């Protein structure tokens, strides 16, 4: 079984466990939800990354290569979805 499918099943299993926890023990679910909803302030880090970049300068010279890369990505995603 491919790793992506295994990760998808793991994600589905974790979401299922949370759903079961919410149904069986709502008080414990509330504690878990409260602990996992802490806000992480990322503004300081993102402020350093917030610089204007002229994308055309990097994209236009390689438009054919990027177009092929996009088409390959579409084919791969279609193949994954067809399984």
C-alpha positions in Angstrom: 0.0 0.0 0.0 1.5 3.4 -1.0 2.5 5.8 1.7 0.0 8.4 0.7 -2.8 5.9 1.1 -1.4 4.9 4.5 -1.3 8.5 5.6 -4.8 9.1 4.4 -6.0 6.1 6.4 -4.1 7.4 9.4 -5.8 10.7 9.1 -9.2 9.1 8.7 -8.5 7.0 11.8 -7.5 9.9 13.9 -10.6 11.9 12.9 -12.7 8.8 13.6 -11.1 8.5 17.1 -11.9 12.2 17.8 -15.5 11.6 16.6 -15.9 8.6 18.9 -14.4 10.5 21.8 -16.9 13.3 21.2 -19.8 10.8 21.2 -18.7 8.7 24.1 -17.1 11.2 26.5 -18.0 14.8 25.6 -16.3 16.2 28.8 -13.0 14.7 27.8 -13.5 15.9 24.2 -14.0 19.4 25.6 -10.7 19.2 27.5 -8.9 18.0 24.4 -10.5 20.7 22.2 -9.6 23.4 24.7 -6.0 22.3 25.0 -5.5 22.0 21.2 -7.0 25.4 20.4 -4.2 27.5 21.8 -3.3 30.4 19.5 0.2 30.5 18.2 1.4 34.0 17.2 3.1 33.6 13.9 3.1 37.3 13.0 6.7 37.9 13.9 7.9 35.1 11.7 5.6 35.9 8.8 6.6 39.6 8.9 10.1 38.6 7.9 8.7 36.5 5.0 6.4 39.3 3.8 8.4 40.8 1.0 7.2 41.6 -2.5 8.5 39.3 -5.1 8.0 39.8 -8.8 6.8 36.3 -9.8 6.9 37.1 -13.5 10.6 37.5 -13.3 11.0 33.9 -12.3 8.0 32.3 -14.0 8.0 33.6 -17.6 11.5 32.4 -18.6 10.5 28.9 -17.6 6.9 28.8 -18.6 7.2 25.7 -20.7 9.0 23.7 -18.0 6.4 24.9 -15.4 3.6 24.0 -17.8 4.9 20.5 -18.1 5.4 20.2 -14.4 1.7 21.3 -13.9 0.5 18.7 -16.4 2.6 16.0 -14.7 1.1 17.0 -11.4 -2.4 16.8 -12.8 -1.8 13.3 -14.3 -0.4 12.1 -10.9 -3.3 13.5 -9.0 -5.8 11.9 -11.4 -3.9 8.6 -11.1 -4.1 8.8 -7.3 -7.7 9.6 -7.3 -8.5 6.7 -9.7 -7.1 4.2 -7.3 
